[in-house]
Amino acid sequence: MRDYVAMRQPVVLRGALKHCDALSDWTLSSLRERAGSRFITLKAWNASGICVTKSRLDSYIDALDEYDRALDAGVAAAAPAYLHDIPLTSVICDAAVDLAPFPKQFFPKWYGADWTTFAQMFLGPTGSVTPLHFDCLLTHNLFFQVCGRKRFILLPQEERAKCYPRDWRWCRVDAEKPDIDRFPLFNEARRGEVVVGPMDLLYLPPGTLHQVRSLDRSLSFNVDWHTRRSVASGALALLEGMPLENVYYNLLIALGLWGGVPARHILPYYKSYLSYIS
């Protein structure tokens, strides 16, 4: 908290989740048993934006298994879409029990026992990519890698203009294969790369630009959370072009962190953000 969060410095904590024994039981088989009949939202990115489809979770897991078999056999196959950024507790209802060993003191006291309610889940095949973006409320981001590996390309918030932003949070440039003729400023941008593996924890400061690729079939989740300082900056980001809907969600959290309104009163209004597609 002192050396990284306060300094807004990204960091990977290797093996930080090993003490959460229940995470080893978060397998595709257990997900099928716990929530196979639930309908989930899947995303794919194309030139016109985000394409959204729905599926039962068990059918999606079948598609992931089939795709893995095709990869192992060297057979060309279309990759399934990406279960991306959906509420963790909509799939794993008792996630708070499984994650009880994680020190909730990491988050501001206001989040308390409800911190898992703010968590978002990711599940996808090898090769799943989230294009270059930053988190839309300018929150801190704590990323939990459960299984598989993901590669993050990271750029500090100050490099945003060199990434050719669009639609508030997204960027036109492909950070993996940048077209420098079209996007020459990106060549000057400071950037780094890190791979997170099973049971690793990654911290990203507010506004950190990141492009993410799954190097294996991957299960992970993250928590976007505010401090009093970051939520104030988030509310003021209206002046920088933040969409009004995003400002609304930041003001809700500000009511809690600055106004002392308990989380249980805020959550009914905030929950729509957890399924917000932007």
Secondary structure, 3 states (H helix, E strand, C coil): CCCCCCCCCCEEECCCCCCCHHHHHCCHHHHHHHHCCCEEEEEEEECCEEEEEEEEHHHHHHHHHHHHHHHHHCCCCCCCCEEEEEEHHHCCCCHHHHCCCCCHHHCCCCCHHHHHHHEEEEEECCCCEEEEECCCCCCEEEEEEEECCEEEEEECHHHHHHHCEECCCEECCCCCCCCCCCCHHHHHCCCEEEEECCCCEEEECCCCEEEEEECCCEEEEEEEECCHHHHHHHHHHHHHCCCHHHHHHHHHHHHHHCCCCCHHHHHHHHHHHHHCCC
